[in-house]
Amino acid sequence: MLTITFAFVVATALFFLFERTRWMGVVGVFVLLVINPLFFTGLFLLAGVAFYFIFIRSNKHEPTKPLPRRD
């Protein structure tokens, strides 16, 4: 069951890459939620945390300017 679920997750992710197949990705997300809700919820939370650390948190912590030299 785990290999089928993993293959379905990969197929659903590939459907979201192209504009013409995004509707199939939405259907795939619904099917994943119906078939295995715990696995998909965990995967969704993991993707959300990764998105937060990669895009949102990295923008807040910009490097500071070095202090001018005092000679």
N, C-alpha and C positions, 0 to 999 in steps of 0.2 A: 504494500500500500504506500510505503514511503517513496519508492521509486516512481510510482505513478503520480503521486502528488508533486514530487520534484519536477518531473517532466511537464506537468501541467503548469507549474509556476513559471518555468522557463518559457513555455509557449505563450503564456499570458504576458510576460514581460516583453517578448518579441512582438506581440500584437500591438503593444503601446508605442513601439518605435516608429511605426508608419501611420500616416494620417488616415489612409483608407481602411486600415484594420483596427482602429481604436475602438470601434463599437464591439468587435469581437473580444477585445481586451476587457471591456466592461462586463460582458457576458462571462468571461473567464473568471473575473474577480467574484462575481455573484456565485458561480458554480463552486469556486474554492471555498467561499464562506459557507455554502450549504453542505458540502462534502466533509470538510475538515476545518471547522471554525477555530479550534484552538491553535493549530499549526499556522493558519493564515494570520490570525491575530498576532501571534508572536513574531511572525515574519514582518508584518506591517509595523509593529512597534520597533523592531530592529532597524528597518529602513528609515523610520522617522527619526530615531536617535542618530543614525549615521548622517542623515540630511542635516540635522541640527549642528552636529560637530563639524561637518565639512563646509557648509555654506553660511550658516547664521553666526556661529561662534567665532569663526575665523575672521569675519568682517568687523567684529567688535574689538578685537585685540590687534590693533595696528601697531607696528613698531614705533616706539617713541623716537623723537629727534635726539641725536647726541648733544650733550651740553657743550657750549662753546669753551674753548681752551682759555685758561687764565694764566697767562705767562707773566 
